[in-house]
Amino acid sequence: MTIEKINGKKFAHMVLEGANNLSKNAKMVDALNVFPVPDGDTGTNMNLTITSGATEVKTSNSDKVGEVASLFARGLLMGARGNSGVILSQLFRGFSKAVEGKSEITSVELAAALENGVDSAYKAVMKPVEGTILTVAKDAARKAVKSAKKMPDVVELMQEVVKEGKASLNRTPDLLPVLKEVGVVDSGGQGLLLIYEGFLAVLEGRETPDSSVDEEKMEELVRAEHHKSAQGHMKTEDIEFGYCTEFMVQFEGEKLKNSPYDEEAFRNELDKHGDSLLVVSDDDIVKVHMHTEYPGEIMTYAQNYGSLIKIKIENMREQHTTILNQEQSAPVMKEKPAERSKYGIITVSMGDGIATLFESLGASYVIPGGQTMNPSTEDIIKAIEEVYAENIIILPNNSNIVMTAQQAASVVEENVIVIPSKTVPQGISSLLGFNPSVEPDANEETMKDSLSAVKSGQVTFAVRDTKIDGIEIAKDDFMGISDGKIVVSEPGRLEVAKALLQSMITEEDEIVTIIFGEDTDQKEAEALVAYVEEQFEDVEVELHEGNQPVYAYILAVE
């Protein structure tokens, strides 16, 4: 089949299938993260980002490709999470600019749009790293531009894009030694290729291969915005559809004879009975998630096609009340003042103990998030609006959130300063350098300088067997990480923490801060304090209960 031009309807279909293909394979992309710590979230971040873009596209009936691309770019921008999500949003922001005002695009214009997207993404990254999603996007776009003039068929051009994308992805280990050492390709590049493969499937008139529908797939999908802690912005009595309902239907041949299954018609009928609807199906089964007031009605309808299996119904009004009660004791934004204050400080952290610590040091607003739970651009924009200050300082406290914070800062009118803190210890050190009586430029300089004044350490567990920097790592062993580098790996958590601190503390250091996580016993943490006091007599030790997940200990040495 030959296609010489793509209109808005076709491009919308491409976007939705690209998002669908990434969603089906998000866990595989997560697994490609090379660090053997339980923080593989590239697939999750890209999936949530493109889901936000696809949701915007679904609101449009336009047949103009420029209008659809603009909606897609805006959805990506607001939903972007993590570095991979921000880069993805920039790729299609540039793409959107290139097709602005166009009703249709040819193969030459498609290639030019892909190239413009690459230009935008590279400009958005302070220090582009080759062997990542950027490289895959660049190589694929260059191949498209080179081929487009002799390929008026858009299908053929997209085939070349996917072919070169695969080749580029396979070359990423040659550009990033850590990928070659662990034996994987770049996760962000893989995510982008899955999107492009979805684009191609639509152009070729087929669907991407469907993995079996299971609980993991649904959990990935329902990790979207409606399950985040937006509950705090509404009242329990305002919940229109009170039951979060999930079930599967095992198709039955006899029933299908009388009621042939059509996914679009099935979805449209269910949509009349609630919201937050997700329908995923293959040849044998359909999985449904939705919020409804009468679960029995939708399940009775679904039985026209087969037998109900794996039913789960939760009362969201009851859940909402519980969440509100929990959030009353969690760090929240102070009541908005009548006038703008000179400064407002936003930090990101996981664990209510760490959030309380940041608040005690002067943070105005703490966004829940961190490793494996990156806030979106929109989350940060909402925090900026809530802070209500003339000058707003953001401490991301995670390397995968810095770009998202910078993107949020670029689209608001307020004067926002992003201090690129990559760890909680850096965030604490930087916040201690803040002086409310000086001007923003002086604070920015001092707070950025404070980042290098502290050494950061983490203790967590390994999710796979591997070998990095000559260190053999066994699955489920604990690892000590010093400023991003694994320095020790052993079965014992306390022994690893001790060894890590031994490697971090020098004669010049004066203060050690130990923050223990939700699964760490306080007695063990106190034993670690005693060890440091015994081994390093001149060092002062502070102990805090952080309640953070993933990391048993977060350590600061300065």
C-alpha positions as CSV (number, residue, x, y, z in Angstrom):
1,M,0.0,0.0,0.0
2,T,1.3,3.4,-1.0
3,I,0.6,6.6,1.0
4,E,1.9,9.9,-0.3
5,K,0.5,12.1,2.4
6,I,-0.5,11.9,6.1
7,N,-3.4,13.9,7.4
8,G,-4.5,14.5,11.0
9,K,-6.7,11.4,11.3
10,K,-3.9,9.2,10.1
11,F,-1.3,10.8,12.4
12,A,-3.7,10.6,15.4
13,H,-4.0,6.8,14.7
14,M,-0.2,6.6,14.5
15,V,0.2,8.3,17.9
16,L,-2.3,6.1,19.6
17,E,-0.7,2.9,18.2
18,G,2.7,4.2,19.1
19,A,1.5,4.8,22.7
20,N,-0.2,1.4,22.8
21,N,3.0,-0.4,21.6
22,L,5.1,1.3,24.2
23,S,2.5,0.6,26.9
24,K,2.6,-3.1,26.1
25,N,6.3,-3.2,26.4
26,A,7.0,-0.7,29.2
27,K,8.2,-3.3,31.7
28,M,10.6,-4.6,29.2
29,V,12.0,-1.1,28.7
30,D,12.2,-0.7,32.5
31,A,14.3,-3.9,32.7
32,L,16.9,-2.4,30.3
33,N,18.0,0.2,32.9
34,V,21.6,-0.9,33.4
35,F,22.0,0.0,37.1
36,P,21.1,-3.1,39.1
37,V,19.2,-1.1,41.7
38,P,15.3,-1.3,41.9
39,D,14.9,2.0,40.0
40,G,14.3,0.9,36.4
41,D,11.7,3.4,35.4
42,T,12.5,4.6,31.8
43,G,9.6,2.5,30.4
44,T,7.3,3.8,33.1
45,N,8.3,7.4,32.6
46,M,8.0,7.2,28.8
47,N,4.7,5.4,29.0
48,L,3.1,7.9,31.3
49,T,4.5,10.7,29.2
50,I,3.1,9.4,25.9
51,T,-0.1,8.4,27.6
52,S,-0.6,12.1,28.5
53,G,0.0,13.1,24.8
54,A,-2.3,10.4,23.5
55,T,-5.0,11.5,25.8
56,E,-4.9,15.0,24.3
57,V,-5.0,13.5,20.8
58,K,-8.1,11.6,21.6
59,T,-10.0,14.9,22.3
60,S,-9.5,16.0,18.7
61,N,-11.5,15.2,15.6
62,S,-9.3,17.4,13.4
63,D,-8.1,16.1,10.1
64,K,-5.2,18.6,10.0
65,V,-1.9,17.1,11.0
66,G,-0.6,20.3,12.4
67,E,-3.4,20.6,14.9
68,V,-3.1,17.0,16.0
69,A,0.6,17.3,16.4
70,S,0.2,20.5,18.5
71,L,-2.2,18.7,20.9
72,F,0.2,15.7,21.1
73,A,3.1,18.0,21.9
74,R,1.2,19.8,24.6
75,G,0.1,16.6,26.2
76,L,3.6,15.3,26.2
77,L,5.0,18.5,27.6
78,M,2.6,18.5,30.6
79,G,2.9,14.8,31.3
80,A,6.7,14.5,30.8
81,R,8.4,12.5,33.6
82,G,12.1,11.8,33.9
83,N,14.8,12.6,31.5
84,S,13.5,10.2,28.9
85,G,10.0,11.7,29.1
86,V,11.3,15.2,28.8
87,I,13.4,14.3,25.8
88,L,10.4,12.5,24.2
89,S,8.3,15.7,24.7
90,Q,11.0,17.8,23.1
91,L,11.3,15.5,20.1
92,F,7.6,16.0,19.3
93,R,7.6,19.6,20.3
94,G,10.1,20.2,17.5
95,F,8.1,17.9,15.2
96,S,5.0,19.9,16.0
97,K,6.6,23.2,15.1
98,A,7.7,21.8,11.8
99,V,4.2,20.8,10.7
100,E,2.4,23.8,12.2
101,G,-0.4,25.0,10.0
102,K,-0.2,22.0,7.7
103,S,-3.2,19.9,6.8
104,E,-1.2,17.0,5.3
105,I,2.5,16.2,5.2
106,T,4.6,14.3,2.6
107,S,7.5,12.0,3.2
108,V,9.9,15.0,2.7
109,E,7.9,17.0,5.3
110,L,7.8,14.0,7.7
111,A,11.5,13.6,7.5
112,A,12.0,17.3,8.1
113,A,9.7,17.2,11.1
114,L,11.7,14.3,12.6
115,E,14.9,16.2,12.1
116,N,13.5,19.4,13.7
117,G,12.4,17.3,16.7
118,V,16.0,16.1,17.1
119,D,17.3,19.6,17.0
120,S,14.8,20.7,19.7
121,A,15.7,17.7,21.9
122,Y,19.5,18.3,21.6
123,K,19.0,22.0,22.5
124,A,17.0,21.0,25.6
125,V,19.8,18.8,27.0
126,M,22.7,20.7,28.6
127,K,25.2,17.9,28.0
128,P,23.9,15.5,25.4
129,V,25.1,11.9,25.8
130,E,25.5,9.7,22.7
131,G,24.4,6.1,22.9
132,T,21.0,7.2,24.3
133,I,17.5,8.0,23.0
134,L,19.0,11.2,21.4
135,T,21.3,9.1,19.2
136,V,18.6,6.8,18.1
137,A,16.3,9.7,17.2
138,K,19.2,11.5,15.4
139,D,20.3,8.6,13.3
140,A,16.7,7.7,12.3
141,A,15.9,11.3,11.4
142,R,19.1,11.7,9.3
143,K,18.3,8.5,7.4
144,A,14.8,9.9,6.8
145,V,16.1,13.2,5.4
146,K,18.6,11.4,3.2
147,S,16.0,9.0,1.8
148,A,12.9,11.2,1.6
149,K,13.5,12.8,-1.8
150,K,13.7,9.5,-3.5
151,M,10.9,8.0,-1.4
152,P,7.5,9.7,-2.0
153,D,5.8,6.8,-0.2
154,V,5.5,7.6,3.5
155,V,5.2,3.9,4.3
156,E,8.5,3.2,2.7
157,L,10.1,6.1,4.4
158,M,8.9,5.0,7.9
159,Q,10.2,1.5,7.2
160,E,13.6,3.1,6.7
161,V,13.2,5.1,9.9
162,V,12.4,1.9,11.9
163,K,15.2,0.0,10.2
164,E,17.8,2.7,11.0
165,G,16.4,3.1,14.5
166,K,17.0,-0.6,15.2
167,A,20.5,-0.4,13.8
168,S,21.3,2.7,15.9
169,L,19.8,1.1,19.0
170,N,22.1,-2.0,18.5
171,R,25.1,0.4,18.2
172,T,24.4,2.1,21.6
173,P,26.6,-0.3,23.6
174,D,29.5,0.8,21.4
175,L,28.9,4.4,22.5
176,L,28.1,3.8,26.2
177,P,30.6,1.4,27.8
178,V,28.3,0.7,30.7
179,L,25.7,-0.7,28.3
180,K,28.3,-3.1,26.8
181,E,29.5,-4.1,30.2
182,V,26.0,-5.2,31.3
183,G,25.0,-6.5,27.9
184,V,21.9,-4.3,27.1
185,V,20.9,-1.6,24.6
186,D,19.8,1.9,25.7
187,S,16.4,1.8,27.4
188,G,15.2,5.2,26.1
189,G,16.2,4.4,22.6
190,Q,14.3,1.2,22.8
191,G,11.2,3.1,24.0
192,L,11.4,5.5,21.1
193,L,11.8,2.6,18.6
194,L,8.6,1.0,20.0
195,I,6.8,4.3,19.3
196,Y,8.1,4.4,15.8
197,E,7.2,0.7,15.2
198,G,3.6,1.7,16.3
199,F,3.7,4.5,13.7
200,L,4.8,2.1,11.0
201,A,2.2,-0.5,11.9
202,V,-0.6,2.0,11.2
203,L,0.9,3.0,7.9
204,E,1.2,-0.6,6.9
205,G,-2.4,-1.2,7.9
206,R,-1.8,-3.6,10.8
207,E,-1.5,-3.6,14.6
208,T,1.6,-4.2,16.6
209,P,1.8,-7.7,18.1
210,D,-0.2,-7.9,21.3
211,S,1.3,-9.4,24.4
212,S,-1.0,-11.5,26.6
213,V,-3.4,-9.4,28.7
214,D,-2.4,-9.9,32.4
215,E,-2.4,-8.1,35.7
216,E,1.0,-6.5,35.1
217,K,-0.2,-4.8,31.9
218,M,-3.2,-3.4,33.7
219,E,-1.2,-2.2,36.7
220,E,1.1,-0.4,34.2
221,L,-1.9,1.3,32.6
222,V,-3.7,2.3,35.8
223,R,-0.6,3.9,37.2
224,A,-1.8,6.9,35.2
225,E,-2.9,10.3,36.6
226,H,-6.2,9.3,38.1
227,H,-4.6,7.1,40.7
228,K,-2.1,9.7,41.9
229,S,-2.7,11.7,45.0
230,A,-5.0,14.2,43.4
231,Q,-7.6,13.1,45.9
232,G,-6.4,15.8,48.2
233,H,-7.9,18.4,45.8
234,M,-11.4,17.2,46.0
235,K,-14.1,16.2,48.6
236,T,-15.2,12.7,49.2
237,E,-18.8,13.6,48.4
238,D,-17.7,15.0,45.0
239,I,-16.7,11.6,43.7
240,E,-19.3,10.9,41.0
241,F,-18.4,7.3,40.3
242,G,-17.6,5.6,43.5
243,Y,-16.3,2.1,42.6
244,C,-12.9,1.3,41.0
245,T,-13.9,-1.8,39.0
246,E,-11.6,-4.2,37.3
247,F,-12.4,-7.5,35.7
248,M,-11.6,-9.8,32.8
249,V,-13.9,-11.5,30.3
250,Q,-12.8,-14.8,28.9
251,F,-14.4,-14.9,25.5
252,E,-16.8,-17.8,24.7
253,G,-17.6,-18.9,21.2
254,E,-21.3,-19.5,21.7
255,K,-21.8,-16.0,23.1
256,L,-19.7,-14.4,20.4
257,K,-22.0,-15.9,17.8
258,N,-24.9,-13.9,19.2
259,S,-22.8,-10.9,20.2
260,P,-19.7,-10.5,18.0
261,Y,-17.1,-8.6,19.9
262,D,-16.1,-5.1,18.6
263,E,-13.6,-3.3,20.9
264,E,-14.7,0.2,19.9
265,A,-18.4,-0.6,20.4
266,F,-17.6,-2.4,23.7
267,R,-15.7,0.6,24.9
268,N,-18.3,3.1,23.8
269,E,-21.0,1.2,25.7
270,L,-19.0,1.0,28.9
271,D,-18.1,4.7,28.6
272,K,-21.8,5.6,29.2
273,H,-21.5,4.1,32.8
274,G,-18.5,5.9,34.3
275,D,-15.1,7.4,33.6
276,S,-11.4,6.5,33.7
277,L,-12.1,3.7,31.3
278,L,-9.4,1.4,30.1
279,V,-10.1,-1.6,27.8
280,V,-7.4,-3.9,26.6
281,S,-8.1,-7.0,24.6
282,D,-6.6,-9.8,22.5
283,D,-8.1,-12.8,20.7
284,D,-9.1,-14.6,23.9
285,I,-9.7,-12.1,26.6
286,V,-10.6,-8.5,27.4
287,K,-9.5,-6.6,30.5
288,V,-11.6,-3.7,31.8
289,H,-10.8,-1.0,34.3
290,M,-13.2,1.9,35.0
291,H,-14.7,4.0,37.7
292,T,-18.5,3.5,37.9
293,E,-21.4,3.9,40.3
294,Y,-23.0,0.5,39.5
295,P,-20.4,-2.2,38.8
296,G,-23.0,-4.9,38.3
297,E,-24.4,-3.1,35.3
298,I,-21.2,-3.1,33.3
299,M,-20.3,-6.7,34.3
300,T,-23.8,-7.9,33.3
301,Y,-23.2,-6.3,29.9
302,A,-19.7,-7.7,29.6
303,Q,-21.1,-11.2,30.2
304,N,-22.7,-11.1,26.7
305,Y,-19.2,-11.9,25.4
306,G,-18.0,-14.6,27.9
307,S,-17.3,-15.5,31.5
308,L,-16.2,-13.0,34.1
309,I,-12.8,-13.7,35.8
310,K,-10.5,-11.9,38.2
311,I,-13.0,-9.4,39.5
312,K,-11.8,-6.6,41.8
313,I,-14.1,-3.8,43.1
314,E,-12.9,-1.1,45.5
315,N,-14.9,1.6,47.2
316,M,-13.1,4.8,46.2
317,R,-15.0,7.0,48.6
318,E,-13.7,4.9,51.5
319,Q,-10.2,4.9,50.0
320,H,-10.4,8.7,49.5
321,T,-11.3,9.2,53.2
322,T,-8.4,7.1,54.2
323,I,-6.0,9.0,51.9
324,L,-7.1,12.3,53.2
325,N,-6.6,11.1,56.8
326,Q,-3.1,10.0,55.9
327,E,-2.3,13.2,54.0
328,Q,-3.4,15.3,57.0
329,S,-0.3,14.1,58.8
330,A,2.0,14.4,55.8
331,P,4.0,17.5,54.8
332,V,1.7,19.8,52.9
333,M,1.8,23.3,51.5
334,K,1.3,26.0,54.0
335,E,-1.9,28.0,53.6
336,K,-1.5,30.5,50.7
337,P,-0.8,34.0,52.1
338,A,-2.7,37.1,51.1
339,E,0.3,38.6,49.4
340,R,3.2,37.0,47.5
341,S,6.2,36.2,49.6
342,K,9.6,37.1,48.3
343,Y,10.7,33.4,48.2
344,G,9.1,30.0,47.9
345,I,11.1,26.7,47.9
346,I,9.9,23.5,46.3
347,T,11.6,20.2,47.0
348,V,11.0,16.7,45.8
349,S,11.3,13.7,48.1
350,M,10.1,10.2,48.9
351,G,9.4,9.3,52.5
352,D,7.4,11.4,55.0
353,G,10.4,11.6,57.3
354,I,12.5,13.3,54.6
355,A,9.6,15.6,53.7
356,T,9.3,16.7,57.3
357,L,13.1,17.3,57.4
358,F,12.9,19.5,54.3
359,E,10.0,21.4,55.8
360,S,11.9,22.0,59.0
361,L,14.7,23.5,56.9
362,G,12.3,26.0,55.2
363,A,10.7,24.2,52.2
364,S,7.4,25.7,51.3
365,Y,6.1,22.7,49.3
366,V,7.2,19.1,49.1
367,I,6.3,17.1,46.0
368,P,6.1,13.4,46.7
369,G,8.5,11.7,44.3
370,G,11.9,10.5,43.6
371,Q,13.4,7.3,42.2
372,T,10.8,5.2,40.4
373,M,8.2,7.9,41.1
374,N,9.1,11.0,39.0
375,P,6.7,13.9,39.1
376,S,5.5,15.3,35.8
377,T,6.0,18.7,34.4
378,E,2.4,19.5,35.3
379,D,2.9,18.3,38.9
380,I,5.7,20.8,39.3
381,I,3.8,23.6,37.5
382,K,0.9,23.1,40.0
383,A,3.4,23.3,42.9
384,I,4.8,26.6,41.5
385,E,1.2,28.0,41.3
386,E,0.5,26.9,44.9
387,V,3.7,28.4,46.4
388,Y,2.6,32.0,45.4
389,A,6.0,33.7,45.6
390,E,7.9,36.3,43.6
391,N,10.9,34.0,43.3
392,I,10.7,30.2,43.4
393,I,13.6,27.8,44.0
394,I,13.2,24.2,43.0
395,L,15.4,21.4,44.4
396,P,14.6,18.2,42.4
397,N,17.0,16.0,44.5
398,N,17.2,13.4,41.7
399,S,19.1,13.4,38.4
400,N,16.0,12.2,36.6
401,I,13.9,15.1,37.7
402,V,16.2,18.0,37.0
403,M,15.2,18.3,33.3
404,T,11.5,18.1,34.2
405,A,11.9,20.9,36.7
406,Q,13.7,23.0,34.1
407,Q,11.0,22.3,31.6
408,A,8.3,23.4,34.1
409,A,10.3,26.6,34.8
410,S,10.4,27.4,31.1
411,V,6.7,27.5,30.6
412,V,5.5,29.6,33.7
413,E,5.6,33.3,34.1
414,E,7.1,33.3,37.6
415,N,10.9,33.7,38.2
416,V,11.9,30.1,38.8
417,I,15.4,29.0,39.7
418,V,16.2,25.3,39.4
419,I,19.1,24.2,41.6
420,P,20.2,20.9,40.0
421,S,20.4,18.8,43.1
422,K,20.7,15.1,42.2
423,T,20.4,13.6,45.7
424,V,18.6,14.2,48.9
425,P,21.9,15.1,50.7
426,Q,22.6,17.7,48.0
427,G,19.2,19.1,48.4
428,I,19.6,19.4,52.2
429,S,23.1,21.0,51.8
430,S,21.8,23.5,49.2
431,L,18.8,24.4,51.3
432,L,21.0,25.1,54.3
433,G,22.8,27.6,52.1
434,F,19.6,29.6,51.3
435,N,19.4,33.1,52.7
436,P,16.0,34.8,52.5
437,S,17.6,38.3,52.9
438,V,19.7,38.3,49.8
439,E,18.7,38.6,46.1
440,P,17.9,35.6,43.9
441,D,21.1,35.6,41.9
442,A,23.2,35.5,45.1
443,N,21.1,32.6,46.5
444,E,21.4,30.7,43.2
445,E,25.1,31.0,43.3
446,T,25.5,30.0,46.9
447,M,23.0,27.1,46.7
448,K,24.7,25.7,43.6
449,D,28.1,25.9,45.2
450,S,26.7,24.0,48.2
451,L,26.0,21.0,46.0
452,S,29.6,20.1,45.8
453,A,30.1,20.5,49.5
454,V,28.5,17.1,50.3
455,K,29.2,13.5,49.4
456,S,26.1,11.3,48.8
457,G,25.7,7.6,49.5
458,Q,22.9,5.1,49.3
459,V,22.4,1.5,50.3
460,T,19.9,-0.5,48.4
461,F,19.4,-4.1,47.0
462,A,20.3,-5.6,43.6
463,V,17.6,-6.7,41.3
464,R,19.9,-8.7,39.0
465,D,23.2,-10.5,38.9
466,T,25.8,-8.4,37.1
467,K,29.3,-7.1,37.2
468,I,30.0,-3.4,37.2
469,D,33.4,-1.7,37.6
470,G,35.0,-5.0,38.5
471,I,32.5,-5.6,41.4
472,E,30.5,-8.9,41.3
473,I,26.9,-8.2,42.2
474,A,24.4,-11.0,43.1
475,K,20.7,-10.5,43.0
476,D,19.2,-9.5,46.3
477,D,22.6,-8.5,47.8
478,F,22.9,-5.0,49.2
479,M,25.0,-2.4,47.4
480,G,26.7,0.7,48.6
481,I,26.6,3.5,46.1
482,S,28.9,6.6,46.5
483,D,28.0,9.6,44.3
484,G,26.5,7.3,41.7
485,K,29.3,4.7,41.7
486,I,28.9,1.2,43.3
487,V,31.7,0.6,45.7
488,V,30.6,-2.4,47.7
489,S,28.2,-5.3,47.4
490,E,27.5,-7.9,50.1
491,P,24.6,-9.9,51.5
492,G,24.5,-7.9,54.8
493,R,22.8,-4.5,54.8
494,L,24.6,-3.1,57.9
495,E,28.0,-4.4,56.7
496,V,27.5,-2.7,53.4
497,A,26.5,0.6,55.1
498,K,29.6,0.4,57.3
499,A,31.9,-0.3,54.3
500,L,30.3,2.5,52.3
501,L,30.9,5.0,55.1
502,Q,34.5,3.8,55.4
503,S,35.0,4.6,51.8
504,M,33.3,8.1,52.0
505,I,34.7,9.6,55.2
506,T,38.1,11.3,55.1
507,E,40.1,13.3,57.7
508,E,38.7,16.5,56.5
509,D,35.0,15.5,57.0
510,E,33.1,16.8,60.1
511,I,29.5,15.7,59.8
512,V,27.8,12.5,58.8
513,T,24.0,12.4,58.3
514,I,22.3,9.0,58.3
515,I,18.7,8.8,57.0
516,F,17.2,5.3,57.3
517,G,14.4,3.9,55.2
518,E,11.0,2.4,55.7
519,D,12.3,-1.2,55.9
520,T,15.3,-0.5,58.1
521,D,15.1,-1.2,61.8
522,Q,16.0,1.8,64.1
523,K,18.2,-0.4,66.3
524,E,20.3,-1.3,63.2
525,A,20.5,2.4,62.3
526,E,21.6,3.3,65.8
527,A,24.3,0.5,65.6
528,L,25.5,2.2,62.4
529,V,25.7,5.5,64.3
530,A,27.7,3.9,67.1
531,Y,30.1,2.4,64.5
532,V,30.8,5.8,63.0
533,E,31.3,7.4,66.4
534,E,33.8,4.7,67.3
535,Q,35.7,4.7,64.1
536,F,35.8,8.4,63.5
537,E,36.0,10.2,66.8
538,D,36.0,13.8,65.4
539,V,32.9,13.3,63.3
540,E,29.5,14.4,64.4
541,V,26.7,12.0,63.5
542,E,23.0,12.9,62.9
543,L,20.3,10.2,62.6
544,H,16.9,10.8,60.9
545,E,14.0,8.4,60.2
546,G,13.3,9.1,56.5
547,N,10.8,6.3,55.8
548,Q,11.9,6.4,52.2
549,P,11.4,3.3,49.9
550,V,14.0,1.7,47.7
551,Y,17.0,3.0,49.8
552,A,17.7,1.4,53.2
553,Y,20.1,4.2,54.0
554,I,20.7,7.6,52.5
555,L,24.1,9.0,53.7
556,A,25.5,12.5,53.6
557,V,29.2,13.2,54.4
558,E,30.6,16.8,54.6
